[in-house]
Amino acid sequence: VFAALAADVARGSASIAEMSAWREKYRGLPHLTLDTVKIFADGVIEYPTQSAALLEPYLDADGKPGANRGEVYVAPRAFAGFVSAAAAQDFNVHVHAIGDRAVRETLDAFAAARATAAGRGVRFSISHLQLIEPSDWPRFAALDVFASFQLLWAQPNPYSIEAVAPYIGAARMRYMYPARGVHDAGGVVVGGSDWNVSSFNPFEAIDIGHTRRNPEEPQRPPLVPEQALPVEVLLRAYTIDAARMFGIEDETGSLRVGKAADLVLVDRDPLAAGTVVRDTQVLGTMIDGVWVYRKKK
């Protein structure tokens, strides 16, 4: 477990001191690491909430721009200062950012921190990334920021279509969950679930990240199919690239001599032609060389 401690940016150094105390209290416990802080940059895009921060306004029922652009929860200067201060205490920083304005302001805060000595030695990541303006895609690679997508959501359904498309328009819909854009621009895509909001089964998310289709409503067209990723990239997103985000790529995330024997045994080759990845079944799970789960026959 790599727990992300909830940051209270408004409390500044007091919040960082509190999180540092938690980290020290539990330092050394097996399988528990508290070295990441989490910041919420904005809310959600879906109607009627529309609290995610957008660069351009939401559209009204007639398809015309309204006054609402959502809300960034942290002012830019405070955001950058807090990230830099957390990095100075050797905390990794993980940010919830859904709208394109929240993503941009998060990248700006990370850029300010990267300019400091402390900011060059920690791991930065952004989670959700529902909408990213294309000019910001290359910044993930340039700033060494991990793009943690929840690609189970990158399918056509009432949340992604009916509750979003009329309110952001066709042009912005092209940049929904742009995993391929970030990857092709050199960024590292990491797989996340947002459990318990949605399923933690990585094979379901890998399947949708590859097909961008809704398996329960196959008649719907895929959601921005040009943003689909190869299965091999998605497997890395849930293994070695996730390990890199946590700073443990030398310990786990791939099967190599000298690394921890952490693995799952599955019932099919996910890279084989014709494989339905979402139906993959785990036959066994090993942690540190010990089988902790074996499927009953």
Salt bridges, closest charged atoms under 4 A:
GLU18 OE1 - ARG11 NH1 3.43
GLU24 OE2 - ARG27 NH2 2.41
ASP42 OD1 - HIS96 NE2 3.75
ASP108 OD1 - ARG139 NH2 2.81
GLU133 OE1 - ARG104 NH2 3.34
ASP136 OD2 - ARG104 NE 2.90
ASP136 OD1 - ARG139 NH1 3.37
GLU162 OE2 - ARG220 NH2 3.01
ASP184 OD2 - ARG180 NE 3.04
ASP184 OD1 - HIS183 ND1 3.17
ASP194 OD1 - HIS128 NE2 3.87
ASP207 OD2 - ARG278 NH1 3.15
GLU217 OE1 - ARG220 NE 3.10
ASP241 OD1 - ARG236 NH2 3.32
ASP241 OD1 - ARG244 NH1 3.24
GLU249 OE1 - ARG123 NH1 3.40
ASP267 OD1 - ARG268 NE 2.93
ASP288 OD2 - HIS31 NE2 3.65
